[in-house]
Amino acid sequence: MVKKVINLVILVPLGIILIVLSVANRQSVTLALNPFEPQDQLLSLTAPFFVFLFLALILGLVIGSFATWFAQGKYRKRARHESKAAMKWQEEADRHKSRAEQIAGQSLSQLSAK
């Protein structure tokens, strides 16, 4: 429920802002990729300005996601290592428990035989 409220509080205003931004920036602009000759039509793109804004936003999100993923790699590696160690210790504890139960069972059978 809280997640839905947070989504509404954040996503609805963000969507409204993006729609207003798109409507306000409908004019076509040319993005020149050749810094030495901007009039070169081969290395230029013409599109509405909001398209370039959205592409920059999406590119920023993707680059930020990859940067975060790579930065957190050492933590994921440590978690994998500790998970394997925890499983190893759990298996050892189970072996000791079963061995203790065997010894206790043998001791009880020896006591009852006397």
C-alpha positions in Angstrom: 0.0 0.0 0.0 2.8 2.4 0.9 4.6 1.6 -2.3 1.5 2.5 -4.3 1.2 5.8 -2.5 4.8 6.6 -3.1 4.5 5.7 -6.8 1.5 8.0 -7.1 3.2 10.8 -5.2 6.4 10.5 -7.4 5.3 9.1 -10.7 2.2 11.0 -11.4 3.9 14.5 -11.0 6.9 13.2 -12.9 4.6 12.1 -15.8 2.8 15.4 -15.8 6.1 17.3 -15.9 7.3 15.1 -18.8 4.1 15.7 -20.8 4.3 19.4 -20.2 8.0 19.4 -21.2 7.2 17.5 -24.4 4.4 19.8 -25.4 6.5 22.9 -24.7 9.5 21.6 -26.7 8.0 20.4 -29.9 10.1 22.5 -32.3 12.6 20.7 -34.4 16.2 21.2 -33.6 19.3 19.8 -35.3 22.0 18.0 -33.4 25.3 18.4 -35.2 27.7 15.6 -34.5 30.6 17.1 -36.5 32.1 19.9 -34.5 34.3 21.1 -37.3 31.5 21.5 -39.9 28.1 21.8 -38.2 26.3 22.2 -41.6 27.3 18.6 -42.6 24.0 16.8 -43.1 25.5 13.4 -42.9 26.5 13.7 -39.3 23.5 15.6 -38.0 20.1 14.6 -36.6 16.9 16.6 -36.8 14.1 15.8 -34.3 11.8 17.6 -31.9 13.8 18.9 -28.9 11.9 16.7 -26.4 13.2 13.6 -28.2 16.8 14.6 -27.4 15.8 15.4 -23.8 14.3 12.0 -23.3 17.2 10.2 -25.0 19.6 12.1 -22.6 17.4 11.1 -19.6 17.3 7.4 -20.7 21.1 7.4 -21.4 21.8 8.9 -18.0 19.6 6.3 -16.3 21.4 3.4 -18.1 24.9 4.7 -17.4 24.0 5.3 -13.8 22.5 1.8 -13.4 25.7 0.3 -14.9 27.9 2.4 -12.7 26.0 1.4 -9.6 26.0 -2.3 -10.6 29.8 -2.2 -11.1 30.4 -0.3 -7.9 28.4 -2.9 -5.9 30.2 -5.8 -7.4 32.5 -6.2 -4.4 29.5 -6.5 -2.1 27.9 -9.1 -4.3 31.1 -11.1 -4.4 31.4 -10.9 -0.6 27.8 -12.0 -0.2 28.4 -15.0 -2.5 31.5 -15.9 -0.5 29.7 -15.6 2.9 26.7 -17.6 1.6 29.0 -20.5 0.6 30.7 -20.3 4.0 27.4 -20.3 5.8 26.2 -23.3 3.8 29.5 -25.1 4.6 29.1 -24.4 8.4 25.5 -25.4 8.3 26.4 -28.8 6.7 29.1 -29.3 9.3 26.7 -28.4 12.2 24.2 -30.9 10.7 26.9 -33.6 10.6 27.8 -32.9 14.3 24.2 -33.0 15.3 23.5 -36.3 13.6 26.7 -37.7 15.1 25.7 -36.5 18.6 22.3 -38.1 18.2 23.9 -41.4 17.2 26.2 -41.2 20.3 23.2 -40.4 22.5 21.2 -43.2 21.1 24.1 -45.7 21.6 24.6 -44.4 25.2 20.8 -44.9 25.9 20.9 -48.4 24.5 23.9 -49.3 26.5 22.3 -48.0 29.7 19.1 -49.8 29.1 21.0 -53.1 28.4 22.6 -52.9 31.9 
